[in-house]
Amino acid sequence: MQGAASAPSLVMGVAVAMASTGTVRPARMAEVKHTPAVIAHRGGSALAPENTLTAFRKAAELGVDYVEMDVRATRDGRLVLMHDRTVDRTTDGSDAVAELDWSEIASLDAGSHFDAECTGERVPSLDQALEACREKLLIYLDHKDGPVGDIVAALHRHEMRDRVVVYGGLDCLREWKRVAPDIPVMLGPDDEHRSAEGLRLILDQLPVEVFDGGANEWTAELVSAAHDLGALVYADNLGPLDRDDWHRRSIRIGVDGIQTDHPDALLRLLDELAENAA
């Protein structure tokens, strides 16, 4: 389902109204190719070793909108991609990322756990990942650990500052808005705030451009409430929710993006829906 995305017009359209009430103006979201945006979780972890350059290249070949990547800092201050606190699950090494130097992490095999044919795949630095994605993909950056200023500097070096949305906890995103208010951020509301009033209370504390959460946590009414408040909704269709029926439901209730480990299947579904609508 190709075509101009509604994300930029939605966010910027409400910006004027929000500014007139004294609310902080939202940051501009990058344009996407699909509606909803197709987000490859960790680059598409069902198709390639997660958080690797191979995963991002495959995602680019498929034509997804965003790749999600997880960023942490090593002991010597290098920013690398790793979801877990330790390297144990996805490499042939062990120990916490924060207790290893970049040279130690760079030597690890990050592919054989996925498939023997991927043996020799390496853990990329954030710089390597951004360079691989530059001009090809948008970045959904899950900030696990590391100085905000260093990550912003990396985005600037690779001219990706206007092609990213940052996910994190409330305190983390407050720091992002302090350091780089022009970069859009994304927050997953907890149970206490999963209502129209709860979303408004979050926005009273922080100008969140996107709300995130499991596909089963969103209803058409709640998505509509987020839109009324000027925010987008990206649904996590992962694990048992990473199926066509859940993708169809997410599309039906109006989410603006879908995160999946199987971006190829979601793209096929979008093409099918577009053909049926023609």
C-alpha positions as CSV (number, residue, x, y, z in Angstrom):
1,M,0.0,0.0,0.0
2,Q,2.1,2.8,-1.3
3,G,1.3,6.5,-1.1
4,A,1.9,9.7,0.9
5,A,1.8,9.0,4.6
6,S,-0.5,10.7,7.0
7,A,2.1,11.0,9.7
8,P,3.7,14.4,8.9
9,S,0.4,16.1,8.1
10,L,-1.2,14.7,11.3
11,V,1.6,15.8,13.6
12,M,2.2,19.2,11.9
13,G,-1.5,19.8,11.5
14,V,-2.1,19.7,15.2
15,A,1.1,21.6,16.0
16,V,-0.5,25.0,15.3
17,A,-3.5,24.2,17.5
18,M,-1.3,23.0,20.3
19,A,1.0,26.0,20.0
20,S,-2.0,28.3,20.4
21,T,-2.8,26.7,23.8
22,G,0.8,27.1,25.0
23,T,1.7,23.5,24.6
24,V,5.3,22.7,23.3
25,R,5.2,22.3,19.5
26,P,5.8,18.7,18.4
27,A,8.9,17.8,16.4
28,R,8.4,16.9,12.8
29,M,8.1,13.2,11.9
30,A,9.8,11.9,8.8
31,E,7.7,10.9,5.8
32,V,7.0,7.3,5.4
33,K,6.1,5.2,2.3
34,H,3.4,3.0,3.7
35,T,0.2,3.5,5.7
36,P,0.6,2.3,8.3
37,A,4.4,2.5,8.5
38,V,6.2,-0.8,8.3
39,I,8.7,-1.1,11.2
40,A,11.2,-4.0,11.1
41,H,11.8,-5.0,14.7
42,R,15.6,-5.2,15.3
43,G,15.9,-5.1,11.6
44,G,13.5,-8.0,11.1
45,S,14.7,-10.6,13.5
46,A,12.8,-13.5,11.8
47,L,14.7,-12.8,8.6
48,A,18.3,-12.2,9.8
49,P,20.4,-11.9,13.0
50,E,18.9,-9.1,15.0
51,N,20.5,-5.7,15.3
52,T,23.0,-6.5,12.5
53,L,24.0,-4.8,9.2
54,T,22.7,-7.8,7.3
55,A,19.3,-7.4,8.9
56,F,19.2,-3.7,8.0
57,R,20.3,-4.4,4.4
58,K,17.5,-7.0,4.0
59,A,15.0,-4.5,5.5
60,A,16.1,-1.9,3.0
61,E,15.8,-4.4,0.1
62,L,12.2,-5.2,1.2
63,G,11.4,-1.5,1.3
64,V,10.3,-1.1,4.9
65,D,9.9,2.4,6.5
66,Y,11.7,2.0,9.8
67,V,14.2,-0.4,11.3
68,E,14.2,-0.6,15.1
69,M,17.6,-0.8,16.8
70,D,18.7,-1.0,20.4
71,V,21.6,1.2,21.5
72,R,23.9,0.7,24.5
73,A,27.3,2.0,25.5
74,T,30.4,-0.2,26.0
75,R,32.8,0.2,28.9
76,D,35.1,2.5,26.9
77,G,32.1,4.6,25.7
78,R,31.5,3.2,22.2
79,L,27.8,3.1,21.2
80,V,26.8,-0.4,19.9
81,L,23.6,-2.3,19.0
82,M,22.5,-4.8,21.5
83,H,19.0,-5.4,22.9
84,D,19.9,-7.4,26.0
85,R,22.1,-6.1,28.9
86,T,24.5,-8.9,28.2
87,V,25.9,-10.3,24.9
88,D,25.2,-13.9,25.9
89,R,22.0,-14.6,24.0
90,T,23.0,-13.2,20.6
91,T,26.7,-13.8,20.4
92,D,29.4,-16.4,21.2
93,G,30.6,-14.2,24.1
94,S,29.4,-13.4,27.6
95,D,29.2,-10.5,30.1
96,A,27.4,-7.2,30.1
97,V,27.9,-4.7,27.3
98,A,28.8,-2.0,29.9
99,E,31.6,-4.3,31.2
100,L,33.2,-5.0,27.8
101,D,35.3,-2.7,25.6
102,W,34.4,-2.1,21.9
103,S,37.3,-4.2,20.7
104,E,36.0,-7.2,22.7
105,I,32.5,-6.8,21.4
106,A,33.6,-6.2,17.8
107,S,35.4,-9.6,17.7
108,L,32.2,-11.6,18.7
109,D,30.2,-13.7,16.4
110,A,26.7,-12.3,16.3
111,G,25.3,-14.5,13.5
112,S,25.7,-18.2,14.2
113,H,23.0,-18.2,16.9
114,F,20.6,-17.4,14.1
115,D,21.9,-19.7,11.4
116,A,25.2,-21.3,10.6
117,E,25.3,-19.5,7.3
118,C,25.4,-16.2,9.3
119,T,28.6,-17.2,11.2
120,G,31.0,-14.3,11.3
121,E,28.3,-11.6,11.5
122,R,29.5,-8.8,13.8
123,V,27.9,-6.6,16.4
124,P,27.8,-3.2,14.7
125,S,28.6,0.1,16.3
126,L,25.9,2.8,16.1
127,D,28.0,4.7,13.5
128,Q,28.2,1.6,11.3
129,A,24.5,1.0,11.5
130,L,23.6,4.6,10.8
131,E,25.9,4.7,7.8
132,A,24.3,1.4,6.5
133,C,20.8,2.9,6.8
134,R,21.6,6.4,5.6
135,E,19.2,7.5,2.7
136,K,17.6,4.1,2.8
137,L,15.7,3.7,6.0
138,L,14.2,5.6,8.9
139,I,15.4,4.8,12.4
140,Y,13.3,3.7,15.4
141,L,16.0,4.0,18.1
142,D,15.3,2.2,21.3
143,H,17.6,4.0,23.8
144,K,18.7,1.3,26.3
145,D,21.8,3.0,27.6
146,G,24.4,5.7,26.7
147,P,24.7,9.5,26.8
148,V,22.0,11.3,24.9
149,G,24.5,13.8,23.6
150,D,26.8,11.1,22.1
151,I,23.8,9.5,20.3
152,V,22.7,12.9,18.9
153,A,26.2,13.6,17.7
154,A,26.2,10.3,15.8
155,L,22.9,11.1,14.2
156,H,24.3,14.4,13.2
157,R,27.5,12.9,11.7
158,H,25.4,10.6,9.5
159,E,22.8,13.2,8.6
160,M,20.1,11.1,10.2
161,R,18.9,13.6,12.8
162,D,15.6,14.2,10.8
163,R,15.1,10.5,10.1
164,V,14.7,9.1,13.6
165,V,12.2,8.6,16.4
166,V,13.5,7.7,19.8
167,Y,11.8,5.3,22.2
168,G,12.5,5.2,25.9
169,G,11.2,5.7,29.4
170,L,9.8,9.0,30.6
171,D,13.0,10.3,32.3
172,C,15.1,9.2,29.3
173,L,12.8,11.1,26.9
174,R,12.8,14.2,29.1
175,E,16.6,14.3,28.6
176,W,16.1,13.9,24.9
177,K,13.7,16.8,24.7
178,R,16.1,18.9,26.8
179,V,19.1,18.1,24.6
180,A,17.4,17.8,21.2
181,P,13.9,19.1,21.2
182,D,13.7,18.8,17.4
183,I,13.9,15.0,17.5
184,P,10.6,13.2,18.0
185,V,10.1,10.7,20.8
186,M,7.9,7.8,21.6
187,L,6.6,6.4,24.9
188,G,4.6,3.3,25.8
189,P,1.9,4.3,28.3
190,D,1.5,2.1,31.3
191,D,-1.8,0.6,32.4
192,E,-2.5,3.7,34.6
193,H,-2.3,6.0,31.6
194,R,-4.0,3.8,28.9
195,S,-7.0,6.0,28.5
196,A,-7.8,9.3,26.8
197,E,-7.2,11.2,30.0
198,G,-4.1,9.2,30.8
199,L,-2.6,10.1,27.4
200,R,-3.4,13.7,28.0
201,L,-1.7,13.6,31.4
202,I,1.5,12.2,29.7
203,L,1.4,15.0,27.1
204,D,1.1,17.5,29.9
205,Q,4.5,16.3,31.2
206,L,6.3,15.7,27.8
207,P,5.6,16.5,24.2
208,V,5.5,12.9,22.9
209,E,5.0,12.6,19.2
210,V,4.2,8.9,19.2
211,F,2.6,6.5,21.6
212,D,3.7,2.8,21.5
213,G,2.4,-0.4,22.9
214,G,1.3,-4.0,22.2
215,A,-1.3,-4.3,19.5
216,N,-3.7,-5.9,22.0
217,E,-3.4,-2.8,24.2
218,W,-5.0,-0.4,21.7
219,T,-8.6,0.1,20.7
220,A,-10.0,2.3,17.9
221,E,-11.3,4.7,20.6
222,L,-7.8,5.0,22.2
223,V,-6.1,5.4,18.9
224,S,-8.6,8.1,18.0
225,A,-7.9,9.8,21.4
226,A,-4.2,9.8,20.7
227,H,-4.8,11.4,17.3
228,D,-7.1,14.0,18.8
229,L,-4.2,14.9,21.1
230,G,-1.8,15.3,18.2
231,A,0.1,12.0,18.7
232,L,0.6,9.0,16.4
233,V,0.3,5.4,17.5
234,Y,2.8,2.6,16.6
235,A,1.6,-0.8,17.6
236,D,4.0,-3.7,18.5
237,N,2.7,-6.8,16.7
238,L,5.3,-9.1,18.1
239,G,5.3,-12.7,19.2
240,P,1.8,-14.3,19.1
241,L,0.5,-11.0,17.7
242,D,2.8,-11.1,14.7
243,R,0.1,-12.5,12.3
244,D,-2.1,-11.2,9.5
245,D,-5.3,-11.2,11.7
246,W,-3.6,-8.9,14.2
247,H,-2.1,-6.7,11.4
248,R,-5.6,-6.4,9.9
249,R,-7.0,-5.4,13.3
250,S,-4.3,-2.8,13.8
251,I,-5.0,-1.3,10.4
252,R,-8.7,-1.3,11.1
253,I,-8.4,0.6,14.4
254,G,-6.2,3.2,12.7
255,V,-2.7,2.8,14.0
256,D,0.0,4.8,12.2
257,G,2.8,2.1,12.3
258,I,3.2,-1.6,12.9
259,Q,6.3,-3.2,14.3
260,T,7.0,-6.8,13.3
261,D,9.7,-9.4,13.1
262,H,8.2,-10.4,9.7
263,P,8.2,-7.2,7.6
264,D,8.0,-9.3,4.4
265,A,4.6,-10.7,5.5
266,L,3.2,-7.3,6.5
267,L,4.3,-5.8,3.2
268,R,2.5,-8.6,1.3
269,L,-0.6,-7.9,3.3
270,L,-0.5,-4.2,2.5
271,D,-0.1,-5.0,-1.1
272,E,-3.0,-7.4,-1.0
273,L,-5.2,-4.8,0.7
274,A,-4.2,-2.2,-1.8
275,E,-5.1,-4.5,-4.7
276,N,-8.5,-5.3,-3.2
277,A,-9.2,-1.7,-2.7
278,A,-8.4,-0.7,-6.3
